[in-house]
Amino acid sequence: MSRVELAFPVSSAAAFRAELIAAGLLIPTGVDGLYGRGAAYETVADALEAAITRLAAADAPERMRFPPVMSRQEFIASGYLKGFPHLAGTVNCFCGNEADHRRMLACIEAGEDWDDLQQPSEVVVTPAACYPVYPVVAAQGPLAEAGRLVDVSSYCFRHEPSVDPCRMQMFRMRELVRIGSEAQVLAFRDGWMARASRWLETLGLPSATAPASDPFFGRGGKIMAAGQMEQLLKFELLVPVGSTSEPTACISCNYHMTHFSEIWPLRDAAGGMVRSGCVAFGIERLTLALFRHHGFDARLWPAGVRAELFV
């Protein structure tokens, strides 16, 4: 990874968050990593979403949108809890009778724990925008020779509370998901690595591309991460937001091999397991990077950046 230089003074994550809040870009909720967004922030985030749509238009992806929760059954089947139990968020609900309700209210009034009166629901909070796509595509039958390309966007949840505004618990992820042969998926991933790098340059964001691994849990996770790095399955496009020593992953380009085909019947016409991959854009991180590099008033941004975003 080549070193990229900052065009602004380095400040701590907490100081950057304070600046964003003072400017009305982020709205604190009292929970680290959970924010409301002001009008100026949303204008930029919406512009990024539209710019990504234009960037991918030539590939003619099919558009899918899902709510920020997904089937608990499909979530468990995905294997997410094997690698990332520390990041997962499940949804619990009250399922009791009137006596249970009275007991719950009494516990709340007394400041006591009432979690035992909640039961797991049939949904969990979506950890990545692409997760609902695979079972849906699998249920639609064998893939044609051209494979599938899906454009998906969703709010996602990962339980990692932090004062760093680039590490939110609830955030938007925009993904392009490619499902097909190994050659198709690798060409897609590698092509988007170059395309996304050029796009960041157009946005005036210095970046470096580097092999990466996901934040797997525990000692076994270290082995999984090492394997992911060794096989060059994941690359991140890193943009300095707070420092050059620890730049922020704003876009990732991933090759899953047959991981999801081993879980769901993603098959080609001959019955063989297909491959999958995705390019994921972190909308919040890209938005914050733009504010960090170009200032908090988008009206004063460089003309080329404005031309790319505000068509």
N, C-alpha and C positions, 0 to 999 in steps of 0.2 A: 504494500500500500504506500503510495507516495504521500508526502506531507502536504497538507493544504493550509494556507495562511488565513488568519482572521482579518477582516477589515474593520474590526471594532474592538474596544477594550474588553478584556476577559472579566466577567463578573460571576459570582457564584450562582448556582441554580436558584437558591432562595432569593437572591437579589433580582435576578431576571424575572422570577415569578412576581415579586413585589412591583416591578416596573410594569409588567403586563396588567396587573390588577389596577394599579394607579391610573393607567391609560384607559381603563374600561374595556380592554380586550378580553380578559378573563374575569369571571365573576366567582368569587370564592363561595363554597358551600359549607365549609367547616370540616370537610373530609379531604385529606391530602390526595391529590390525583383525580379529584372530581370537581369539575368546573362548569359554570354556565359560560356562554360566549356572548360578547357584545356584538352590536351591528357591524362595526368595522371588521371584526374578526370573521364573522360569518360571510361578509362580502368577499373576502379573500378565499375562504374555504370553498364557497360556492364556485368562485372563478377557477379554482384548481380542479374541482370536479368536472367542470365544463371543458377545461383545457385537456384533461385526460381523455374525455370522450372524443374530442377532436383528434388527439394524438393517435387513438386506436381506430379511428373511423375507417381507414383504408383496409383494415383486417376484417371489417364487418362482423364483430362479435355479436352473439345473441345476448340480450339483456335479461338478467334475472335480479329480482330484489326480494330479500327476506327480512322479516322483523329481527330485532336484536336478541331473540331467543330461538332455540332450536329444540327438537325432540330429544328428551333425555335418553331414550333408547338408542337413537342414532349417535348421540354424543358418546355414550359408553362404548358402543361398537367401534367408534373411530379410534379408540386407543389413547385418547388424549390424556386420560388419567394415569396411564402407565408412564408417560414422560413428563407431564406438567401438573401434578396434583396441587402444587402450591399456587398455581395461577387460576385454577378453575373457580367458577362461581355458579352455584346451583340455586334454584328458586324454591323456597319453602312456603307453604300456605297453611292457614288454619283450616282444619277439617273436622273440628269437634262439634259437640252439641251445646245446648244453652248452658249447662252446668260447666262445661269446659270453658265457655266464653266468660262466665263470671269469674272463674278461677284465673283466667288469663288477665282480665282487667284488675283483679286484686293483686296479682303479681306485679303488674305495671305500676299500680298505685304505690305499692310498697318498695318499688325499686329492685324487685327480685327478678331472677332469670325466668323467662317464660318460653324459652326455646323448645322445651319438651312438649309444648302444645302445638308445635308446627310440624308438618310432615312434608317430605319431598314431593314436589309437584311433578308433572309429566314433562316439564321443560327446564332447560338450563340456559344461562346467558352465553351467547355465541362467543367463542374464543378467537375465531378468525372468520372473515367473511366467506371464505371458500367452503367451509365445512358442510353447509347444507346442500351444496351443489352436487357432490359425488353420489349420494343416495338417490337424488332426483334424476340425474342422468342415467344411473344404472337401471332405474325402474322403467326407463323409456326404451330399453332394449339395446341390441348390438349397435355399435357405432358404424357409420358409413366409412369408406376408405379415407375421406378427408378429415375424419375426427370431429371434435367439437371445440369451439372457442366461446367461452362464457364471460360476460362482463357482469361483475357482482359487486355490490357495495353494502356495507352494514356498519352500524355501531357494534363494537366488540368490547369484551370485558376481560381484564386480566388483573388478578389481585396482587398488585405490587405498589402499595401506597408510597408516595415519594413527594418531596418538596420540589423535585425537578419537574418543570412544566412539560418537558419532553417525555416524561414517563407517567402518562395518565392511566387511570384504572378503566375509564370508559372513553373510547376513542373511535374515530371513523377509519375504516380500512376499505380501500377501493382495490379490487383485484381483477386481473384477467387470467382466466383459468384455461389451460390448454390440455386437452385429453386426446390421445392418439397414439401413434407409433413412437418408438424411442427417437427415431430421426426427427419426426415432427416436433416432439416436445423439446428436444435439445436445441433444435434450430430456433424455436420460439423463445426459449429462455435466453440463449446467447444473443439473439437478435435484439431482444428487449433490453438486455444489459447495455448494449451500445446505444440504442435509441433513447433510453432513459438518461444515460449520461449526457448525451447531446442536449436533451430537454432541460436538464438541470443547468447546463451552461447558458441556455437561452433565458432561463429565469434568473441569471446572475448569481447562481449558487455554486461555489467551488465544491467539488466532490472528488472522492477517491473510491474505487471499487475494490473490495477485498473479500476473500473467502470467509465464511462465517459459520457459526453453529447456533442452534436454538438453545434456550436456557433450560436444558433437561434437569430433572430433579435428582439429587442424591449422588452416591458413588457410582451407581450404574449409569446415571446420566452422563458422567464424565466420559465413560466408554462410548456411549452413543454419540456424544458431541465430537469426540475424536474421530469416530468413523465417518460422521457427516463431513468433517473438515477434510479428511484423507480422500474421500471420494469426490470432493468438490461439488457437493449437491446444492449448496446455498452460497449465494453471493449477496453482499449488501453494498448499497451506494451510500456512502457516509458523507455527511455534511457537517462542518463545524458549527455548532450553535452556542456551546459554552466554552469549548476548548479545542485545541488541535490534538492534544494527547488522547482525548476520548470523544471523537466526533460522533454524531448521532446518525443511526441507521434510519434513513428516510424512505428508502425503496429497497425491496429485496426481490431477488430472482431465484426461483427454487425449482429443483427437479426431485420429484417424489419417487421415481422409479415405479414399482408396482404396488407401493404401500396401500393406496386406496382401492386398487383392484383386488387385493387380497382380502379386503374387508367387505366390499360390495361387488356385485357381478358386473364390473365394467369390462366389457368384452368387445372384440372386433367381430366381423361377420363370420370368421372361421372359428370363433369361440376362444380365441387366445386373449390373455390378459393384456390390456392396454396400459400405457404409461400416462402420467399426469405431471403437470408443473404449473407454476403460477408466477406472475409478477404482482407484487403487493405494494401499493402506495399508502404511506401513512399520512393521512390528510392533516391531522393536527401537527405532526412534526414538520411537514412541509410548510404549513402556514406559519408556524413559529420561526422556522428558518428564514422565511421571507421577511418577517418583521425584524428579525435579528440583524440581517444583512442590509436591509434597505430602509429601516426606520418604521415607526409606528403609523405614519400617515401615507397610505398607499397612493394618494394623489401626487406625492412627491417622488415616487419611485422612478428609476430610469425608464426612458421611453420604450426601449426594447422589451423590458419586463412587462410593462403595462400593455404593450401591444399583444404580447403572448397571452395574457390573462384576461384582459378586459376588451374583448372583441365587440 
